[in-house]
Amino acid sequence: MWLLPLICFVLALLLAAGASGGGGAAAGGGNGGGGERRGVYVVYLGAVPPRTSPNILQQTHLRLIGAVLKRGQPVESVVVQQYKYAFSGFAARLSAAEAAALRRKPGVVSVFADPVYHLHTTRSWDFLQQQTTAAVDVKTGGSARRRRRSPRARAAAASASTSSSPTADTIIGLLDSGVWPESPSFDDAGFGPVPARWKGVCMAGDDFNSSSCNRKLIGARYYDVGGEAKRQSARSSGSSPRDEAGHGTHTSSTAAGNAVTGASYYGLAAGTAKGGSASSRVAMYRVCSGEGCAGSAILAGFDDAVADGVDVISVSLGASPYFRPDFSDDPIAIGSFHAVAKGIMVVCSAGNAGPDAATVVNAAPWILTVAASTIDRYFQSDVVLGGNNTAVKGGAINFSNLNKSPKYPLITGESAKSSSVSDTESASHCEPGTLDASKIKGKIVLCHHSRNSDTPKTEKVGELKSAGAVGAVLVDDLEKAVATAYIDFPVTEITSNAAADIHKYISSTSEPVVTITPTITVTEYKPAPVVAYFSSRGPSPQTPNILKPDVAAPGVNILASWIPTSTLPAGEEKPSQFNLVSGTSMACPHVAGAAAAVRAWNPAWSPAAIRSAIMTTAAQLNNDGAAVTTDSGSPATPYDHGAGQVNPAAALDAGLVYELGEEDYLQFLCDYGYDASQIKLVAASLPGGFSCGAGGNASDSKDLISGLNYPSIAVTGLGKAGGTRTVSRVVTNVGAQQEATYTVAVAAPAGLDVKVVPGKLEFTKSVKKLGFQVSFSGKNAAAAAKGDLFGSITWSDGKHTVRSPFVVTI
């Protein structure tokens, strides 16, 4: 279990060493004059100064670069990107010495080597609609409380796919791998004119021109590998907004794709594929390539998206959790901060490094961070045993052409071990090179699999196929919820419990035979949702006093649009226009679509209000009426799924919201440890009297972060605070009834005393905001032994249920 994280950590250190040494190979490194090694560095200068035009800012950047270059060296020859709309900065090919010189210049917030981030790689929206009535809390001894959809929620659902919907003028921008414009998900039939406020472009490139965009896909930009800017409508060899990976096409259609009937993956998951905000417009910013996603390109994508006029930005990519940059060196944290300051909602994936704790990324408090969960769909492929034809349940995606009768000899990897191999365990896992090909030819092979230490499943299966095996059965408890696609080679995956039945059968006969059935789609599968094993977990090592992730959304086996592929099942003549993909990458656009709908119905709301509505209305029950679990069966905690499973319809009628503005985030940066001079550069303007205070850099100042008016609460070091801590919150009444009374209910674990004062909030026409305090105290020493303590605070007026999870660390 420890081997893969260790390898990732070592690789991250090696990559970091290369970057800090000025190598920057992935970002277009090379030798400059005098043999100096050059790499791409990002220079962040904070907010755009007031009354400064982009042209003036551009010249300022060039002068700053010129001041550190050798005399006679053209400045334009080293410039990679310039950021001049949402924030100020640039990326340039520099030597380590030049980068160091820029760090010392006044007005520079940070200088860092251009990092390379990676992508975090239908039925899902139907499932979320079904879950609308799920209870929002679980109380001991109580029954599940159901929530009726408000008239607004019903109207939103009815108009979600029509051009008359308020979301028709909402624009979702995605920073991703590009888009496949020919997908039916982006057909513009029925759409009205492009919103007049849109200032973006449809850039020409390889196999992509201005006519590739339409009234649905209204904009597309790309940024060359290594950060070379292509921000004008000019063709460039090898560059295009066109998606070559499929990822960006999948995420954009999940967020805002049209409703496409008859969608499926070669007959699996058949139904209607649709985005969460199907009437919204789409703008794609291709910041990723086969080499990854350059930080300089990510920043350019944010800068352009803000200037173009998007309403929501969806980002399904991030840094490694084992090499996590600080906020001032993180392109996503920087770009999202300035986007949110401009009123644009930013939604990001939490990462795919679960189930290990403290692996969540994209955890800045101005970002809505999304975990991944399953839906009520399962792709079943069974193992049928000889004798009495007993079927052992399994799951994977294969289009097996094996005989339906169990006639194929079965052998375990251990029994097929090569005589030249002494490691029986490796053979039982069918590791390449450990099996005797003559023993497995014509047979189905039973192999164990461990995600953290084994060769990847597809590579392992490829070796078996090459050796003449006719199929494989993999025993894999961890990854059982994610259906791996094996296409024509018959493979299914089973649990250890199911494997015990197969081993029992093997022991009962001298000639065990089996077959593997082709995959079928099972719907209304229970329990669902469960938190996916791969979904990165909290707490955030950077900010343990901000509870992350924020919410969970469908991210397992999601059907959405895809690029054409050459790998087809036998008998198929055309590639599927859709694919089944898993990851927090898939969960993120679900929430982006929900955020677009909330914003459309509440155009004056801030990004914080939208996030609050999504978090406080999230569900905690599965379709069995029980509390949501992880896919290992353990109870899901806020570190697993934040406030719970996103409930898009309920978010349209939240009742109360927790507001935050730029000043609050600046105060967060103070409490985090940035000094006043840095924050003055980051902010476009500081409010009168703003100060970080004397304790701005004190080690315990981060405890003040718990007081940020966030929709969840995280308190650390309760024992160090004398066993008691009090935090304050303010809520705003956004319900239809201006005069409303909310009462509080607290769900607290044993050993923790939680008091809310006042216990009743009375709103009137003139009183729309009210505050309250929450006090936490440990009752006895036994509480300390429990580590993290979880609970919730819920306000209700009888119609709305506004729930905030909390975590307290002793």
C-alpha positions in Angstrom: 0.0 0.0 0.0 2.9 2.3 0.7 4.9 1.6 -2.4 3.1 3.7 -5.0 2.8 6.9 -2.9 6.5 6.6 -2.1 7.4 6.2 -5.8 5.1 9.2 -6.7 6.8 11.3 -4.0 10.3 10.4 -5.2 9.4 11.2 -8.8 7.9 14.5 -7.7 11.1 15.4 -6.0 13.1 14.5 -9.1 10.8 16.6 -11.2 11.0 19.5 -8.8 14.8 19.3 -8.8 14.9 19.5 -12.5 12.6 22.5 -12.6 14.4 24.4 -9.8 17.6 23.8 -11.7 16.2 25.7 -14.6 15.7 22.6 -16.8 12.1 23.1 -17.6 12.2 20.5 -20.3 8.5 20.0 -20.4 8.0 23.8 -20.6 10.4 24.4 -23.5 13.7 24.6 -21.7 16.9 25.1 -23.7 20.3 26.8 -23.6 20.5 30.5 -23.8 23.5 32.7 -24.7 26.7 31.8 -23.0 25.5 28.2 -22.4 23.1 29.2 -19.7 20.3 26.6 -19.1 16.9 28.2 -19.6 13.5 27.2 -18.5 10.1 28.7 -18.5 9.4 30.7 -15.4 6.1 32.3 -14.3 6.4 35.8 -12.9 3.3 36.8 -10.9 2.7 40.5 -10.3 -0.7 40.4 -8.6 -3.8 42.4 -9.6 -3.9 44.7 -12.6 -3.3 48.2 -11.3 -6.3 50.5 -11.5 -6.7 52.4 -14.8 -4.0 50.4 -16.5 -4.7 49.3 -20.1 -3.5 45.9 -21.4 -1.1 47.7 -23.8 0.5 49.6 -21.0 0.8 46.5 -18.9 2.4 44.6 -21.7 5.1 47.3 -22.1 5.6 47.2 -18.3 6.2 43.5 -18.5 8.7 43.9 -21.3 10.7 46.5 -19.5 10.8 44.3 -16.4 12.2 41.4 -18.4 14.6 43.6 -20.3 16.1 44.8 -17.0 17.5 41.3 -16.2 18.5 40.2 -19.7 22.0 40.6 -21.1 22.4 43.7 -23.2 21.3 43.2 -26.8 19.2 40.2 -26.2 15.7 40.8 -27.7 13.0 40.7 -24.9 10.4 39.3 -27.3 12.5 36.2 -27.9 12.1 35.0 -24.3 8.4 35.9 -23.7 6.1 32.9 -23.6 2.9 34.4 -22.2 1.6 37.8 -20.9 -1.3 38.1 -18.5 -2.9 41.5 -18.6 -6.7 41.1 -18.1 -7.6 39.4 -14.9 -4.2 39.8 -13.3 -0.7 40.9 -14.1 2.3 38.7 -14.9 4.1 36.9 -17.6 5.9 33.7 -18.4 9.4 33.8 -20.0 12.3 31.6 -20.8 14.9 32.6 -18.3 18.1 31.4 -16.6 18.0 30.6 -12.9 20.0 33.8 -12.3 17.5 36.0 -14.2 14.6 34.4 -12.4 16.3 35.2 -9.1 16.9 38.8 -10.1 13.2 39.2 -11.0 12.2 37.9 -7.5 14.1 40.8 -6.0 12.3 43.4 -8.1 9.7 45.6 -6.4 6.1 44.7 -7.3 6.8 41.0 -7.9 4.7 38.7 -5.8 6.3 35.4 -6.8 8.5 33.8 -9.5 8.4 30.0 -10.0 9.4 27.4 -12.5 6.5 26.6 -14.9 4.9 23.5 -13.4 3.2 20.7 -15.3 -0.1 19.6 -13.9 -2.2 16.6 -15.0 -5.8 15.9 -15.8 -7.8 14.2 -13.1 -8.9 11.3 -15.1 -26.3 10.2 -19.3 -27.3 8.3 -16.3 -25.4 10.5 -13.8 -27.8 13.5 -14.1 -30.9 11.2 -13.9 -29.5 9.8 -10.7 -29.0 13.2 -9.2 -32.6 14.1 -10.0 -33.7 10.9 -8.2 -31.6 11.8 -5.2 -33.3 15.2 -4.8 -35.7 13.7 -2.3 -32.9 12.1 -0.2 -32.6 13.2 3.4 -30.0 15.9 4.1 -29.1 14.6 7.5 -29.1 11.4 9.5 -30.1 11.6 13.2 -30.0 8.7 15.6 -33.4 7.2 16.0 -35.0 9.5 13.4 -36.5 8.7 10.1 -35.3 10.0 6.7 -36.6 13.4 6.1 -37.6 14.1 2.5 -37.3 17.5 0.8 -39.9 18.7 -1.7 -38.7 20.4 -4.8 -39.6 24.1 -4.7 -41.6 25.7 -7.6 -38.3 27.3 -8.7 -36.5 23.9 -8.8 -39.4 22.3 -10.7 -39.3 25.2 -13.2 -35.6 24.9 -13.6 -35.8 21.2 -14.3 -38.5 21.7 -16.9 -36.6 24.4 -18.8 -33.1 23.0 -18.3 -32.8 21.9 -21.9 -34.6 24.8 -23.7 -33.4 28.0 -25.1 -36.0 29.8 -23.0 -34.2 28.7 -19.8 -32.4 31.4 -17.8 -29.3 29.3 -18.3 -29.3 29.9 -22.0 -27.1 33.0 -21.6 -24.9 31.4 -19.0 -21.4 30.6 -20.2 -19.3 27.8 -18.8 -15.6 28.0 -19.6 -13.4 24.8 -19.3 -9.6 24.7 -18.9 -8.9 21.3 -20.4 -7.6 19.2 -23.3 -9.7 20.8 -26.0 -13.1 19.9 -27.6 -14.4 17.8 -30.5 -16.9 20.3 -32.1 -18.6 17.7 -34.3 -20.1 15.9 -31.2 -23.9 16.1 -31.1 -23.5 17.4 -27.6 -22.5 20.7 -29.1 -25.1 21.1 -31.8 -26.6 24.5 -31.7 -30.1 23.7 -33.0 -32.7 25.8 -31.0 -30.1 28.2 -29.6 -30.5 31.9 -29.9 -27.8 34.4 -30.8 -24.6 34.3 -28.8 -24.9 36.6 -25.7 -23.9 40.1 -26.7 -21.5 40.4 -23.7 -19.3 37.6 -25.1 -15.9 38.8 -26.1 -14.2 35.5 -26.9 -12.9 34.1 -30.2 -12.9 30.8 -32.0 -9.3 30.3 -32.9 -8.2 28.6 -36.0 -5.7 25.7 -35.8 -5.0 22.3 -37.2 -8.3 20.8 -38.4 -10.2 23.6 -36.6 -11.5 26.9 -38.0 -13.8 29.6 -36.9 -16.8 27.7 -38.3 -16.1 24.9 -35.8 -17.8 27.1 -33.2 -21.5 27.9 -33.2 -24.2 29.2 -30.9 -23.6 26.4 -28.5 -19.8 26.1 -28.6 -19.2 29.8 -28.7 -15.5 30.0 -28.1 -12.3 28.0 -28.3 -8.7 28.9 -27.6 -5.5 26.9 -27.4 -2.0 27.4 -25.9 0.9 25.6 -27.4 3.0 23.0 -25.5 5.6 24.8 -23.6 3.4 27.8 -23.1 3.8 29.5 -26.5 0.8 31.8 -26.8 -1.5 31.6 -29.7 -4.1 34.1 -28.6 -5.0 35.5 -32.0 -7.0 33.9 -34.7 -4.0 32.5 -36.6 -3.2 29.0 -37.8 -0.2 27.3 -36.2 1.2 23.9 -37.3 0.6 21.2 -34.6 -1.7 23.3 -32.6 -5.5 23.5 -32.3 -8.4 23.7 -29.9 -9.3 20.3 -31.1 -9.3 17.6 -28.5 -6.8 14.8 -29.0 -7.3 13.1 -25.7 -11.1 13.0 -25.3 -11.0 14.4 -21.7 -12.1 18.0 -22.5 -14.9 16.8 -24.8 -16.1 14.5 -22.0 -16.0 17.2 -19.3 -17.6 19.9 -21.4 -20.5 17.7 -22.5 -21.0 16.6 -18.8 -21.2 20.2 -17.7 -23.4 21.6 -20.5 -23.9 19.1 -23.3 -27.2 18.9 -25.2 -29.6 16.1 -24.4 -28.7 13.4 -26.9 -31.1 10.5 -27.1 -29.9 7.0 -28.0 -26.5 7.6 -26.5 -24.4 4.6 -25.3 -21.0 3.0 -25.3 -21.6 0.3 -27.9 -24.9 -0.5 -26.3 -23.9 -0.1 -22.7 -25.3 2.7 -20.5 -28.0 3.3 -23.1 -30.2 6.3 -22.7 -30.1 10.1 -23.0 -26.7 11.8 -22.4 -27.0 15.3 -21.2 -25.1 18.0 -19.4 -26.1 19.5 -16.1 -26.9 22.9 -17.6 -27.8 21.7 -21.1 -28.9 25.2 -22.3 -25.7 26.9 -21.2 -23.0 27.9 -23.8 -19.6 26.3 -23.8 -16.1 27.9 -24.2 -13.1 25.7 -24.3 -9.5 26.8 -23.3 -7.1 24.0 -24.4 -4.3 24.2 -21.8 -3.3 20.5 -21.8 -1.5 18.3 -24.3 0.0 14.8 -24.2 2.8 16.2 -22.1 0.5 17.6 -19.4 -0.9 21.0 -18.6 1.7 23.8 -18.3 1.1 26.2 -15.5 1.8 29.1 -17.9 -1.0 27.9 -20.2 -3.3 27.4 -17.2 -2.8 31.0 -16.2 -3.4 32.2 -19.8 -6.6 30.2 -19.9 -7.8 31.9 -16.7 -6.8 35.3 -18.0 -8.6 34.9 -21.3 -11.7 33.3 -19.7 -12.2 36.3 -17.4 -11.7 38.8 -20.3 -14.0 36.8 -22.6 -16.9 36.9 -20.2 -17.5 33.4 -18.8 -19.7 32.9 -15.8 -18.3 29.6 -14.5 -14.9 28.0 -14.9 -14.5 24.3 -14.6 -11.0 22.9 -14.0 -10.5 19.1 -14.0 -6.8 19.0 -13.4 -4.3 19.8 -10.7 -0.9 19.4 -9.0 0.4 16.2 -7.5 -0.6 15.9 -3.8 3.0 14.8 -3.1 4.4 18.1 -4.5 1.9 20.7 -3.6 2.9 24.3 -4.3 2.0 27.2 -2.1 -0.9 29.5 -3.2 1.4 32.2 -4.6 3.2 29.5 -6.7 0.1 27.7 -7.8 -1.3 28.7 -11.2 -4.8 27.3 -10.3 -4.9 29.2 -7.0 -3.7 32.4 -8.6 -6.0 32.3 -11.6 -9.0 31.2 -9.6 -8.5 34.0 -7.0 -8.7 36.7 -9.6 -11.6 35.0 -11.4 -13.6 34.9 -8.2 -12.6 38.5 -7.5 -14.3 39.3 -10.8 -17.5 37.4 -9.8 -16.7 34.2 -11.7 -17.4 30.9 -10.1 -14.5 28.4 -10.2 -15.0 24.7 -9.7 -12.1 22.3 -9.5 -11.5 18.5 -9.1 -10.1 17.3 -5.8 -7.6 14.9 -7.3 -7.4 11.1 -7.8 -4.9 10.1 -5.1 -7.4 8.5 -2.7 -8.1 6.7 -0.5 -5.0 8.0 1.3 -5.7 10.9 3.7 -4.5 14.4 3.2 -4.3 14.1 -0.6 -6.9 16.7 -1.7 -5.6 19.4 -4.0 -7.1 22.6 -5.3 -8.1 23.4 -1.7 -8.0 27.3 -1.7 -11.1 28.6 0.0 -12.2 30.6 -3.1 -12.4 27.3 -5.1 -15.3 24.9 -4.9 -13.5 21.5 -4.6 -15.2 18.4 -5.8 -14.8 14.7 -4.8 -16.1 11.8 -6.8 -18.8 9.3 -6.0 -20.7 6.5 -7.8 -24.1 6.4 -9.4 -26.7 3.7 -9.4 -25.3 1.9 -12.4 -23.1 -1.2 -12.6 -21.5 -3.0 -15.5 -21.9 -6.6 -14.7 -19.9 -9.5 -16.2 -20.1 -12.8 -14.4 -18.0 -15.8 -14.1 -20.1 -18.9 -14.8 -18.7 -22.1 -13.1 -18.9 -25.6 -14.5 -20.9 -28.3 -12.8 -24.1 -26.5 -11.7 -23.5 -23.4 -13.8 -23.3 -21.1 -10.7 -22.7 -17.5 -11.6 -20.1 -15.6 -9.6 -20.8 -11.8 -9.8 -18.2 -9.7 -11.5 -17.9 -6.3 -13.2 -15.9 -4.8 -16.1 -16.5 -3.8 -19.7 -16.0 -6.5 -22.2 -17.8 -7.6 -25.3 -16.9 -11.3 -24.8 -17.6 -13.7 -27.6 -17.0 -16.7 -25.5 -19.4 -19.6 -25.4 -22.2 -19.0 -22.8 -21.6 -22.5 -21.5 -18.6 -23.0 -19.0 -16.2 -24.9 -21.2 -12.9 -23.1 -20.9 -10.3 -24.5 -18.5 -9.5 -22.4 -15.5 -6.1 -22.0 -13.9 -4.8 -19.7 -11.2 -1.7 -17.6 -11.7 0.0 -19.5 -8.9 -0.6 -22.8 -10.7 0.7 -21.4 -13.9 4.0 -20.2 -12.4 7.0 -20.5 -14.5 9.6 -23.0 -13.2 12.2 -20.2 -13.5 10.3 -18.0 -11.0 10.6 -18.4 -7.3 8.1 -15.7 -6.3 4.8 -17.5 -5.9 3.0 -14.3 -4.9 4.0 -12.4 -8.0 2.8 -15.4 -10.1 -0.6 -15.4 -8.2 -0.9 -11.7 -9.3 0.1 -12.7 -12.9 2.9 -10.3 -13.0 4.5 -10.2 -16.5 7.3 -12.7 -16.9 6.2 -14.9 -14.0 3.9 -17.3 -15.8 4.5 -20.3 -18.1 2.8 -19.5 -21.4 2.3 -23.2 -22.2 0.2 -23.6 -19.0 -2.2 -20.7 -19.7 -2.7 -21.1 -23.5 -6.4 -21.7 -24.2 -7.4 -21.1 -20.6 -9.0 -18.5 -18.4 -6.5 -17.3 -15.8 -7.5 -16.2 -12.2 -5.2 -13.4 -11.0 -5.1 -11.3 -7.9 -4.4 -7.6 -8.4 -3.2 -4.8 -6.1 -3.4 -1.2 -7.4 -0.5 0.1 -5.3 2.1 -2.5 -6.1 1.2 -4.4 -9.3 1.7 -3.8 -13.0 -1.3 -1.9 -14.4 -4.3 -4.1 -15.1 -4.4 -3.5 -18.8 -0.7 -4.2 -19.2 -1.1 -7.4 -17.2 -4.1 -8.5 -19.3 -2.2 -7.7 -22.5 0.5 -10.1 -21.5 -2.0 -12.9 -20.8 -3.6 -12.3 -24.2 -0.3 -12.4 -26.0 0.5 -15.7 -24.2 -2.6 -17.3 -25.6 -5.0 -17.1 -22.7 -8.7 -16.8 -23.7 -9.7 -14.7 -20.8 -8.9 -13.5 -17.3 -10.6 -13.0 -13.9 -9.0 -10.3 -11.7 -9.5 -10.3 -8.0 -9.5 -6.6 -6.9 -11.4 -5.3 -3.9 -10.2 -1.7 -4.1 -11.2 -0.8 -7.6 -14.3 -2.9 -7.9 -16.6 0.1 -8.5 -14.7 1.4 -11.6 -15.4 -0.6 -14.7 -12.2 -1.1 -16.7 -12.8 -1.4 -20.5 -11.2 -4.5 -21.9 -13.2 -4.4 -25.2 -12.9 -7.7 -27.0 -10.7 -9.7 -24.6 -13.0 -11.4 -22.0 -12.0 -10.1 -18.6 -14.1 -9.5 -15.5 -13.1 -8.3 -12.0 -14.4 -9.9 -8.7 -14.0 -9.3 -5.0 -12.1 -11.5 -2.6 -15.3 -13.0 -1.3 -16.3 -14.0 -4.8 -12.9 -15.4 -5.4 -13.3 -17.7 -2.4 -16.3 -19.3 -4.1 -14.2 -19.9 -7.3 -11.3 -21.4 -5.2 -13.8 -23.6 -3.5 -15.0 -24.8 -6.9 -11.4 -25.4 -8.1 -10.8 -27.6 -5.1 -13.9 -29.6 -5.8 -12.9 -30.8 -9.3 -9.9 -32.0 -11.2 -10.8 -30.1 -14.3 -12.4 -26.7 -13.4 -14.0 -25.0 -16.4 -15.7 -21.6 -16.6 -16.8 -18.9 -19.0 -17.1 -15.1 -18.8 -20.3 -13.4 -19.8 -20.4 -10.2 -21.9 -21.1 -7.0 -19.9 -24.7 -5.9 -19.3 -25.9 -2.6 -17.8 -27.5 -2.8 -14.4 -29.4 0.3 -13.2 -31.0 1.2 -9.9 -27.9 -0.5 -8.3 -27.6 -0.2 -4.5 -26.1 1.3 -2.5 -25.4 4.5 -4.4 -23.8 6.9 -4.1 -20.6 5.7 -2.4 -17.4 7.7 -2.3 -15.0 6.4 -5.0 -11.8 4.8 -3.8 -9.6 7.1 -6.0 -11.2 10.4 -4.8 -8.6 12.4 -2.9 -9.3 12.9 0.8 -9.0 15.7 3.3 -7.8 17.3 5.4 -5.8 19.7 3.3 -2.2 19.8 4.6 -2.1 23.5 3.5 -5.3 24.6 5.2 -6.6 22.1 7.8 -8.8 24.8 9.2 -10.8 24.9 5.9 -12.7 21.6 5.4 -12.0 20.1 2.0 -13.3 18.7 -0.3 -16.5 20.7 -0.4 -19.0 18.3 -2.0 -19.0 15.1 -4.0 -20.6 14.4 -7.4 -20.8 11.5 -9.9 -17.4 10.6 -11.1 -17.4 6.8 -11.8 -18.2 5.3 -15.2 -19.7 8.5 -16.5 -21.1 8.4 -20.0 -20.4 11.6 -22.0 -19.1 12.6 -25.4 -15.7 11.4 -26.7 -13.4 11.7 -29.6 -13.3 9.0 -32.4 -11.2 6.1 -31.5 -9.6 3.3 -33.6 -10.2 0.6 -31.0 -13.6 -0.9 -31.8 -15.4 -4.0 -30.5 -15.7 -6.9 -33.0 -18.6 -6.2 -35.5 -18.6 -2.5 -34.9 -17.9 -0.3 -38.0 -18.0 3.2 -36.4 -16.5 4.4 -33.2 -18.8 5.4 -30.4 -19.4 9.1 -30.0 -19.5 8.5 -26.2 -17.3 6.9 -23.6 -17.4 5.7 -20.0 -14.7 7.5 -17.9 -14.0 7.8 -14.2 -12.2 10.4 -12.1 -12.8 13.5 -10.1 -12.4 15.1 -13.5 -15.8 13.8 -14.3 -17.3 14.9 -10.9 -16.1 18.5 -11.3 -18.2 19.4 -14.4 -21.3 18.0 -12.7 -20.9 20.7 -10.1 -20.0 23.3 -12.7 -23.2 22.6 -14.4 -25.1 22.8 -11.2 -23.4 26.1 -10.4 -24.3 27.5 -13.8 -28.0 26.7 -13.1 -27.8 28.4 -9.6 -26.2 31.5 -11.1 -28.7 31.7 -13.9 -31.6 31.8 -11.4 -29.7 34.1 -9.1 -27.6 36.3 -11.4 -26.7 38.8 -8.6 -25.2 36.1 -6.4 -21.5 36.0 -5.6 -19.4 32.8 -6.2 -19.4 32.3 -2.4 -23.2 32.4 -2.3 -23.5 29.9 -5.1 -21.0 27.6 -3.4 -22.9 27.9 -0.1 -26.2 26.9 -1.8 -24.6 23.8 -3.3 -22.9 22.8 -0.1 -25.7 23.4 2.5 -28.2 21.5 0.4 -26.0 18.5 -0.3 -27.4 15.0 0.6 -26.0 12.5 3.1 -28.2 9.5 2.3 -27.9 6.8 -0.4 -30.6 5.2 -2.4 -31.1 2.6 0.4 -32.0 5.4 2.8 -28.8 4.9 4.8 -25.8 7.1 5.4 -23.4 7.4 2.5 -20.3 5.2 2.8 -17.0 4.9 1.0 -16.7 2.0 -1.4 -14.9 0.0 1.2 -18.1 0.1 3.3 -16.9 2.5 6.0 -19.0 5.5 6.9 -18.2 8.5 4.7 -16.9 11.5 6.6 -16.5 15.1 5.5 -12.9 14.4 4.7 -14.3 11.9 2.1 -17.2 13.9 0.5 -17.3 17.3 2.2 -20.9 18.4 2.8 -22.2 15.4 0.9 -23.6 14.5 -2.5 -24.5 17.5 -4.7 -28.2 18.1 -5.0 -28.7 20.4 -8.0 -32.4 21.0 -7.6 -32.2 21.7 -3.9 -29.4 24.2 -4.4 -31.8 26.4 -6.4 -33.8 27.1 -3.2 -31.2 27.2 -0.4 -32.9 29.5 2.1 -29.7 30.8 3.7 -26.2 31.4 2.3 -22.8 32.1 3.8 -21.3 35.1 1.9 -17.7 35.8 1.3 -15.9 38.6 -0.6 -12.5 39.5 -1.8 -11.7 41.2 1.5 -12.5 38.0 3.4 -10.1 36.1 1.2 -7.4 38.7 1.7 -7.8 38.3 5.4 -7.5 34.6 4.9 -4.1 35.2 3.2 -3.1 37.3 6.2 -4.0 34.6 8.6 -2.3 32.0 6.4 1.0 33.9 6.7 1.4 36.3 3.8 2.5 39.8 4.8 0.7 43.0 4.1 3.1 44.1 1.3 2.4 40.9 -0.7 -1.4 41.2 -0.2 -1.3 44.8 -1.3 0.0 43.6 -4.6 -2.5 40.7 -4.9 -5.5 42.9 -4.4 -6.8 45.3 -6.9 -7.5 47.7 -4.0 -7.5 47.4 -0.3 -10.5 48.6 1.8 -9.8 51.5 4.1 -8.1 50.4 7.4 -7.3 46.9 6.1 -4.4 45.4 8.1 -3.0 42.0 8.7 -2.4 42.8 12.3 0.5 42.1 14.6 -0.1 38.4 14.5 -0.2 38.1 10.7 2.9 35.9 10.6 2.5 34.1 14.0 2.5 30.3 13.8 -0.9 30.2 15.6 -2.5 32.8 13.4 -3.7 30.0 11.1 -6.2 29.1 13.8 -8.0 32.3 12.9 -8.8 30.7 9.5 -11.6 28.7 11.2 -13.4 32.0 11.5 -13.7 32.5 7.7 -17.4 32.6 6.9 -17.3 29.3 5.2 -20.3 26.9 4.8 -18.4 24.3 6.8 -16.3 24.5 9.9 -12.9 23.0 10.7 -11.2 23.5 14.1 -7.8 22.1 14.8 -5.8 21.9 18.1 -8.8 22.1 20.4 -6.7 20.6 23.2 -4.1 23.4 22.8 -6.8 26.0 23.1 -7.7 24.8 26.6 -10.3 22.5 25.3 -12.6 25.3 24.0 -12.9 27.2 20.7 -15.6 29.6 19.5 -16.1 30.5 15.8 -18.5 33.0 14.3 -20.7 32.8 11.2 -23.1 35.1 9.4 -25.9 33.9 7.1 -28.0 35.8 4.6 -31.7 35.1 4.0 -32.2 34.5 0.3 -35.5 32.6 0.6 -38.8 33.8 -1.0 -40.1 34.6 2.5 -38.4 37.8 3.8 -39.9 37.1 7.3 -38.6 33.7 8.4 -37.5 32.0 11.6 -34.8 29.4 11.6 -34.0 27.1 14.5 -30.8 25.1 14.9 -30.2 21.4 15.4 -26.8 20.1 16.3 -25.5 16.6 15.6 -22.3 16.1 17.7 -20.3 13.0 18.5 -19.8 11.7 22.0 -17.1 13.5 23.9 -17.6 16.9 22.1 -19.9 19.6 23.5 -21.2 21.9 20.8 -23.3 25.0 21.5 -24.8 27.5 19.0 -25.8 30.9 20.2 -28.4 32.1 19.5 -30.4 29.0 18.8 -33.0 30.9 16.7 -32.5 33.4 13.8 -35.4 35.7 13.0 -35.2 37.5 9.7 -37.5 40.4 8.7 -37.8 42.6 5.6 -35.2 44.9 7.1 -32.9 42.2 8.7 -31.5 40.0 6.0 -28.2 39.1 7.7 -27.8 37.5 11.1 -24.8 36.1 12.9 -24.3 33.3 15.4 -21.4 31.7 17.3 -20.5 28.0 17.6 -18.5 26.9 20.7 -16.7 23.6 20.8 -15.4 22.0 23.9 -14.0 18.5 24.7 -15.9 16.9 27.6 -13.2 14.4 28.6 -9.8 13.1 27.7 -11.4 10.1 25.8 -12.4 12.5 23.0 -8.7 13.1 22.3 -8.2 9.5 21.5 -10.8 9.6 18.7 -8.7 12.0 16.6 -11.0 13.9 14.2 -14.5 14.4 15.4 -17.3 15.0 12.9 -20.8 16.4 13.2 -23.1 19.0 11.7 -25.1 22.2 12.4 -28.4 22.5 10.6 -30.7 25.5 10.4 -34.3 25.0 9.4 -37.5 27.1 8.9 -39.6 24.1 8.2 -39.1 24.4 4.5 -35.4 24.9 4.0 -32.7 22.8 5.6 -29.3 24.5 5.7 -26.7 22.1 6.9 -23.0 22.7 7.7 -20.7 19.9 8.5 -17.9 20.4 11.0 -14.7 18.6 12.0 -12.8 19.1 15.2 -9.3 17.9 15.9 -8.2 17.6 19.5 
